[in-house]
């Protein structure tokens, strides 16, 4: 299992937003763009539009962070920056379905690792 690091700089988020691919699922929106670092990195965005309460937004962040760690570390192709954007369903969707949404987006964007032979 490889490690997944975090995107922290606003410039990285903007670069992924402007130049990257985007795919929408029921529980999450994923944007992706290759990076020069060769590592899989991800960042999260959960805005006040989704939930006015900080408790609700933090819950969405925790769930998206856990799903990203579980799925991206195993299934994502290395050398890609991902931005996961929360949706209203991110807070209430079952965790297994949220993980499946992330994996499904990877497949649709053709950024999933090929199965080991």
mmCIF file of the C-alpha atoms, coordinates in Angstrom:
data_MODEL
# 
_entry.id   MODEL 
# 
loop_
_atom_site.group_PDB 
_atom_site.id 
_atom_site.type_symbol 
_atom_site.label_atom_id 
_atom_site.label_alt_id 
_atom_site.label_comp_id 
_atom_site.label_asym_id 
_atom_site.label_entity_id 
_atom_site.label_seq_id 
_atom_site.pdbx_PDB_ins_code 
_atom_site.Cartn_x 
_atom_site.Cartn_y 
_atom_site.Cartn_z 
_atom_site.occupancy 
_atom_site.B_iso_or_equiv 
_atom_site.pdbx_formal_charge 
_atom_site.auth_seq_id 
_atom_site.auth_comp_id 
_atom_site.auth_asym_id 
_atom_site.auth_atom_id 
_atom_site.pdbx_PDB_model_num 
ATOM 1   C CA . UNK A 1 1   ? 0.000   0.000   0.000   1.00 0.00 ? 1   UNK A CA 1 
ATOM 2   C CA . UNK A 1 2   ? 1.478   3.330   -1.042  1.00 0.00 ? 2   UNK A CA 1 
ATOM 3   C CA . UNK A 1 3   ? 1.172   6.516   0.939   1.00 0.00 ? 3   UNK A CA 1 
ATOM 4   C CA . UNK A 1 4   ? -1.026  9.389   -0.092  1.00 0.00 ? 4   UNK A CA 1 
ATOM 5   C CA . UNK A 1 5   ? -0.030  12.940  0.818   1.00 0.00 ? 5   UNK A CA 1 
ATOM 6   C CA . UNK A 1 6   ? -2.130  16.086  1.064   1.00 0.00 ? 6   UNK A CA 1 
ATOM 7   C CA . UNK A 1 7   ? -2.436  19.123  -1.171  1.00 0.00 ? 7   UNK A CA 1 
ATOM 8   C CA . UNK A 1 8   ? -2.034  22.177  1.017   1.00 0.00 ? 8   UNK A CA 1 
ATOM 9   C CA . UNK A 1 9   ? -1.278  25.165  -1.207  1.00 0.00 ? 9   UNK A CA 1 
ATOM 10  C CA . UNK A 1 10  ? -4.045  27.161  -2.838  1.00 0.00 ? 10  UNK A CA 1 
ATOM 11  C CA . UNK A 1 11  ? -2.016  27.303  -6.052  1.00 0.00 ? 11  UNK A CA 1 
ATOM 12  C CA . UNK A 1 12  ? -2.142  23.494  -6.312  1.00 0.00 ? 12  UNK A CA 1 
ATOM 13  C CA . UNK A 1 13  ? -5.932  23.497  -5.897  1.00 0.00 ? 13  UNK A CA 1 
ATOM 14  C CA . UNK A 1 14  ? -6.314  26.190  -8.555  1.00 0.00 ? 14  UNK A CA 1 
ATOM 15  C CA . UNK A 1 15  ? -3.994  24.364  -10.973 1.00 0.00 ? 15  UNK A CA 1 
ATOM 16  C CA . UNK A 1 16  ? -6.045  21.157  -10.649 1.00 0.00 ? 16  UNK A CA 1 
ATOM 17  C CA . UNK A 1 17  ? -9.296  23.098  -11.037 1.00 0.00 ? 17  UNK A CA 1 
ATOM 18  C CA . UNK A 1 18  ? -8.195  24.952  -14.180 1.00 0.00 ? 18  UNK A CA 1 
ATOM 19  C CA . UNK A 1 19  ? -6.292  22.217  -16.027 1.00 0.00 ? 19  UNK A CA 1 
ATOM 20  C CA . UNK A 1 20  ? -7.580  18.919  -14.648 1.00 0.00 ? 20  UNK A CA 1 
ATOM 21  C CA . UNK A 1 21  ? -10.262 16.399  -15.535 1.00 0.00 ? 21  UNK A CA 1 
ATOM 22  C CA . UNK A 1 22  ? -13.500 16.373  -13.546 1.00 0.00 ? 22  UNK A CA 1 
ATOM 23  C CA . UNK A 1 23  ? -16.038 13.657  -12.830 1.00 0.00 ? 23  UNK A CA 1 
ATOM 24  C CA . UNK A 1 24  ? -19.227 13.906  -10.780 1.00 0.00 ? 24  UNK A CA 1 
ATOM 25  C CA . UNK A 1 25  ? -20.709 11.085  -8.699  1.00 0.00 ? 25  UNK A CA 1 
ATOM 26  C CA . UNK A 1 26  ? -23.646 11.106  -6.321  1.00 0.00 ? 26  UNK A CA 1 
ATOM 27  C CA . UNK A 1 27  ? -21.533 11.562  -3.188  1.00 0.00 ? 27  UNK A CA 1 
ATOM 28  C CA . UNK A 1 28  ? -18.443 13.411  -4.450  1.00 0.00 ? 28  UNK A CA 1 
ATOM 29  C CA . UNK A 1 29  ? -16.933 15.428  -7.292  1.00 0.00 ? 29  UNK A CA 1 
ATOM 30  C CA . UNK A 1 30  ? -13.347 14.550  -8.194  1.00 0.00 ? 30  UNK A CA 1 
ATOM 31  C CA . UNK A 1 31  ? -10.882 16.681  -10.142 1.00 0.00 ? 31  UNK A CA 1 
ATOM 32  C CA . UNK A 1 32  ? -7.550  15.168  -11.193 1.00 0.00 ? 32  UNK A CA 1 
ATOM 33  C CA . UNK A 1 33  ? -4.332  16.345  -12.832 1.00 0.00 ? 33  UNK A CA 1 
ATOM 34  C CA . UNK A 1 34  ? -0.900  14.695  -13.231 1.00 0.00 ? 34  UNK A CA 1 
ATOM 35  C CA . UNK A 1 35  ? 1.873   16.177  -11.086 1.00 0.00 ? 35  UNK A CA 1 
ATOM 36  C CA . UNK A 1 36  ? 5.652   16.305  -11.361 1.00 0.00 ? 36  UNK A CA 1 
ATOM 37  C CA . UNK A 1 37  ? 6.259   14.857  -7.887  1.00 0.00 ? 37  UNK A CA 1 
ATOM 38  C CA . UNK A 1 38  ? 5.364   11.302  -8.899  1.00 0.00 ? 38  UNK A CA 1 
ATOM 39  C CA . UNK A 1 39  ? 3.274   10.886  -5.721  1.00 0.00 ? 39  UNK A CA 1 
ATOM 40  C CA . UNK A 1 40  ? -0.453  10.569  -5.290  1.00 0.00 ? 40  UNK A CA 1 
ATOM 41  C CA . UNK A 1 41  ? -1.726  13.675  -3.499  1.00 0.00 ? 41  UNK A CA 1 
ATOM 42  C CA . UNK A 1 42  ? -5.222  14.808  -2.597  1.00 0.00 ? 42  UNK A CA 1 
ATOM 43  C CA . UNK A 1 43  ? -7.023  17.794  -1.158  1.00 0.00 ? 43  UNK A CA 1 
ATOM 44  C CA . UNK A 1 44  ? -10.569 18.377  0.069   1.00 0.00 ? 44  UNK A CA 1 
ATOM 45  C CA . UNK A 1 45  ? -13.069 21.154  -0.489  1.00 0.00 ? 45  UNK A CA 1 
ATOM 46  C CA . UNK A 1 46  ? -16.264 21.425  1.538   1.00 0.00 ? 46  UNK A CA 1 
ATOM 47  C CA . UNK A 1 47  ? -17.863 24.862  1.366   1.00 0.00 ? 47  UNK A CA 1 
ATOM 48  C CA . UNK A 1 48  ? -20.419 26.650  3.515   1.00 0.00 ? 48  UNK A CA 1 
ATOM 49  C CA . UNK A 1 49  ? -22.915 26.245  0.672   1.00 0.00 ? 49  UNK A CA 1 
ATOM 50  C CA . UNK A 1 50  ? -23.196 22.567  1.606   1.00 0.00 ? 50  UNK A CA 1 
ATOM 51  C CA . UNK A 1 51  ? -23.768 22.985  5.323   1.00 0.00 ? 51  UNK A CA 1 
ATOM 52  C CA . UNK A 1 52  ? -23.846 26.160  7.382   1.00 0.00 ? 52  UNK A CA 1 
ATOM 53  C CA . UNK A 1 53  ? -22.680 24.343  10.505  1.00 0.00 ? 53  UNK A CA 1 
ATOM 54  C CA . UNK A 1 54  ? -18.971 23.707  11.014  1.00 0.00 ? 54  UNK A CA 1 
ATOM 55  C CA . UNK A 1 55  ? -19.816 20.373  12.649  1.00 0.00 ? 55  UNK A CA 1 
ATOM 56  C CA . UNK A 1 56  ? -21.548 19.182  9.471   1.00 0.00 ? 56  UNK A CA 1 
ATOM 57  C CA . UNK A 1 57  ? -18.735 20.374  7.191   1.00 0.00 ? 57  UNK A CA 1 
ATOM 58  C CA . UNK A 1 58  ? -16.104 18.730  9.384   1.00 0.00 ? 58  UNK A CA 1 
ATOM 59  C CA . UNK A 1 59  ? -18.054 15.468  9.296   1.00 0.00 ? 59  UNK A CA 1 
ATOM 60  C CA . UNK A 1 60  ? -18.050 15.601  5.475   1.00 0.00 ? 60  UNK A CA 1 
ATOM 61  C CA . UNK A 1 61  ? -14.306 16.309  5.473   1.00 0.00 ? 61  UNK A CA 1 
ATOM 62  C CA . UNK A 1 62  ? -13.575 13.368  7.774   1.00 0.00 ? 62  UNK A CA 1 
ATOM 63  C CA . UNK A 1 63  ? -15.652 11.001  5.636   1.00 0.00 ? 63  UNK A CA 1 
ATOM 64  C CA . UNK A 1 64  ? -14.078 12.209  2.372   1.00 0.00 ? 64  UNK A CA 1 
ATOM 65  C CA . UNK A 1 65  ? -10.574 12.054  3.871   1.00 0.00 ? 65  UNK A CA 1 
ATOM 66  C CA . UNK A 1 66  ? -11.129 8.457   5.010   1.00 0.00 ? 66  UNK A CA 1 
ATOM 67  C CA . UNK A 1 67  ? -12.577 7.414   1.635   1.00 0.00 ? 67  UNK A CA 1 
ATOM 68  C CA . UNK A 1 68  ? -9.697  9.074   -0.222  1.00 0.00 ? 68  UNK A CA 1 
ATOM 69  C CA . UNK A 1 69  ? -7.111  7.375   1.989   1.00 0.00 ? 69  UNK A CA 1 
ATOM 70  C CA . UNK A 1 70  ? -8.738  3.969   1.580   1.00 0.00 ? 70  UNK A CA 1 
ATOM 71  C CA . UNK A 1 71  ? -9.351  4.121   -2.170  1.00 0.00 ? 71  UNK A CA 1 
ATOM 72  C CA . UNK A 1 72  ? -6.610  6.364   -3.591  1.00 0.00 ? 72  UNK A CA 1 
ATOM 73  C CA . UNK A 1 73  ? -3.809  4.558   -1.744  1.00 0.00 ? 73  UNK A CA 1 
ATOM 74  C CA . UNK A 1 74  ? -4.827  1.258   -3.345  1.00 0.00 ? 74  UNK A CA 1 
ATOM 75  C CA . UNK A 1 75  ? -6.508  2.046   -6.678  1.00 0.00 ? 75  UNK A CA 1 
ATOM 76  C CA . UNK A 1 76  ? -5.174  5.394   -7.938  1.00 0.00 ? 76  UNK A CA 1 
ATOM 77  C CA . UNK A 1 77  ? -2.430  5.646   -10.502 1.00 0.00 ? 77  UNK A CA 1 
ATOM 78  C CA . UNK A 1 78  ? 0.668   7.314   -8.960  1.00 0.00 ? 78  UNK A CA 1 
ATOM 79  C CA . UNK A 1 79  ? 1.698   10.854  -9.878  1.00 0.00 ? 79  UNK A CA 1 
ATOM 80  C CA . UNK A 1 80  ? -1.782  12.389  -9.840  1.00 0.00 ? 80  UNK A CA 1 
ATOM 81  C CA . UNK A 1 81  ? -3.173  15.279  -7.781  1.00 0.00 ? 81  UNK A CA 1 
ATOM 82  C CA . UNK A 1 82  ? -6.813  14.813  -6.753  1.00 0.00 ? 82  UNK A CA 1 
ATOM 83  C CA . UNK A 1 83  ? -9.258  17.344  -5.341  1.00 0.00 ? 83  UNK A CA 1 
ATOM 84  C CA . UNK A 1 84  ? -12.368 15.852  -3.745  1.00 0.00 ? 84  UNK A CA 1 
ATOM 85  C CA . UNK A 1 85  ? -15.285 18.257  -3.527  1.00 0.00 ? 85  UNK A CA 1 
ATOM 86  C CA . UNK A 1 86  ? -18.083 17.502  -1.119  1.00 0.00 ? 86  UNK A CA 1 
ATOM 87  C CA . UNK A 1 87  ? -21.728 17.282  -2.160  1.00 0.00 ? 87  UNK A CA 1 
ATOM 88  C CA . UNK A 1 88  ? -24.828 17.380  0.048   1.00 0.00 ? 88  UNK A CA 1 
ATOM 89  C CA . UNK A 1 89  ? -24.980 13.554  -0.054  1.00 0.00 ? 89  UNK A CA 1 
ATOM 90  C CA . UNK A 1 90  ? -21.405 13.294  1.294   1.00 0.00 ? 90  UNK A CA 1 
ATOM 91  C CA . UNK A 1 91  ? -22.676 13.547  4.870   1.00 0.00 ? 91  UNK A CA 1 
ATOM 92  C CA . UNK A 1 92  ? -25.466 10.977  4.694   1.00 0.00 ? 92  UNK A CA 1 
ATOM 93  C CA . UNK A 1 93  ? -24.397 8.493   2.023   1.00 0.00 ? 93  UNK A CA 1 
ATOM 94  C CA . UNK A 1 94  ? -23.242 5.135   3.450   1.00 0.00 ? 94  UNK A CA 1 
ATOM 95  C CA . UNK A 1 95  ? -19.460 4.949   3.713   1.00 0.00 ? 95  UNK A CA 1 
ATOM 96  C CA . UNK A 1 96  ? -19.192 1.927   1.395   1.00 0.00 ? 96  UNK A CA 1 
ATOM 97  C CA . UNK A 1 97  ? -21.188 3.789   -1.265  1.00 0.00 ? 97  UNK A CA 1 
ATOM 98  C CA . UNK A 1 98  ? -18.994 6.873   -0.831  1.00 0.00 ? 98  UNK A CA 1 
ATOM 99  C CA . UNK A 1 99  ? -15.870 4.738   -1.367  1.00 0.00 ? 99  UNK A CA 1 
ATOM 100 C CA . UNK A 1 100 ? -17.493 3.164   -4.419  1.00 0.00 ? 100 UNK A CA 1 
ATOM 101 C CA . UNK A 1 101 ? -18.216 6.667   -5.787  1.00 0.00 ? 101 UNK A CA 1 
ATOM 102 C CA . UNK A 1 102 ? -14.519 7.558   -5.503  1.00 0.00 ? 102 UNK A CA 1 
ATOM 103 C CA . UNK A 1 103 ? -13.443 4.304   -7.182  1.00 0.00 ? 103 UNK A CA 1 
ATOM 104 C CA . UNK A 1 104 ? -16.080 4.726   -9.915  1.00 0.00 ? 104 UNK A CA 1 
ATOM 105 C CA . UNK A 1 105 ? -14.807 8.242   -10.686 1.00 0.00 ? 105 UNK A CA 1 
ATOM 106 C CA . UNK A 1 106 ? -11.258 6.889   -10.996 1.00 0.00 ? 106 UNK A CA 1 
ATOM 107 C CA . UNK A 1 107 ? -12.464 4.302   -13.507 1.00 0.00 ? 107 UNK A CA 1 
ATOM 108 C CA . UNK A 1 108 ? -14.372 6.858   -15.562 1.00 0.00 ? 108 UNK A CA 1 
ATOM 109 C CA . UNK A 1 109 ? -11.373 9.209   -15.703 1.00 0.00 ? 109 UNK A CA 1 
ATOM 110 C CA . UNK A 1 110 ? -9.134  6.228   -16.586 1.00 0.00 ? 110 UNK A CA 1 
ATOM 111 C CA . UNK A 1 111 ? -6.876  6.912   -13.590 1.00 0.00 ? 111 UNK A CA 1 
ATOM 112 C CA . UNK A 1 112 ? -7.266  3.556   -11.883 1.00 0.00 ? 112 UNK A CA 1 
ATOM 113 C CA . UNK A 1 113 ? -4.343  1.164   -11.557 1.00 0.00 ? 113 UNK A CA 1 
ATOM 114 C CA . UNK A 1 114 ? -4.598  -1.896  -13.799 1.00 0.00 ? 114 UNK A CA 1 
ATOM 115 C CA . UNK A 1 115 ? -5.234  -5.111  -11.821 1.00 0.00 ? 115 UNK A CA 1 
ATOM 116 C CA . UNK A 1 116 ? -2.109  -6.987  -10.810 1.00 0.00 ? 116 UNK A CA 1 
ATOM 117 C CA . UNK A 1 117 ? -1.489  -10.077 -12.909 1.00 0.00 ? 117 UNK A CA 1 
# 
